[in-house]
């Protein structure tokens, strides 16, 4: 079969992406604990039945990545499709429809945990390359498909895949996070930091005999939220942000607290080096130790996820924009998003051009009553089918 888009390009069957998404939604991969292996096995069975080769990459009890390869003509560098298998917990609010029943309502909306983030996008990618395999259509270059475990907690699957060298020789990375089918070329990174201040307990009526860990933490947090991160900004993402997420300290009201713990969420943009940020924070700690009597604090990095950005003039972005525009019947929006993805682990050190594009409203990610329009799944599957044929 010809790979020329003008000569009747292959398209997924009407119900292909819906059926696969529903199958994946019915498998509970809430993380923790994850249990992604069952979903990976289901995706592997679907792929092999349509002529794709690949294997599971075990990551521990009940957990695994899935790596598939569709061989191309070798006319360009391989393309990597990537998505994650795990979902966030259900929350405490009551769902309108059962979160793992994968019900479709009268308006053509599919409900369930992971419909948006991101089993719908994952299914659309797999259906795309499976359509090419089933129809005997060779893409311009190899297409890899990587389904990861653990993205919602620590990106453990992406880290393991990177260590295995799955990106060796790859020329571009496409991640199916929910973007409402906008073409996302930049996303923020994150530094998750924990601070502990240590003081000295004393009777609450004689505070001068103690060292108050809470007031020292307050001083530290004021300095951190006002920290000069330089003039680095991004045209799509804006400036870096800092947010205090948790704070705990003290035991009872009449004892000067001798310990306080706080967690800080710093969101970075491309061009802001996390190592530089950490040095600036360490300088603040050193200064406070010298100027604030009794100040004693330590910092622990609990999460480190790089920001990702790709020039909108990059060939991958231009090709994706053209293909997506043809699918949607309008030019797609070029955007940036504040959340991070597996790209934060896979892209640094490789310099790979990276784009995010997937079905579903990102505002519904992690929400009760997560849901996606079936039509959006179909458009995404069409995009992922045609992208490897275009250049």
Helices and strands as residue ranges (DSSP letters): H 16-25, H 36-48, E 53-60, E 63-70, E 78-84, E 109-111, H 119-134, E 143-148, H 156-163, E 170-175, E 183-187, E 189-198, G 204-209, H 213-225, E 233-234, E 238-239, E 241-249, E 259-268, H 274-291, E 297-305, E 308-309, H 315-328, E 334-337, H 343-346, E 353-356, G 362-364, E 371-373, H 374-387
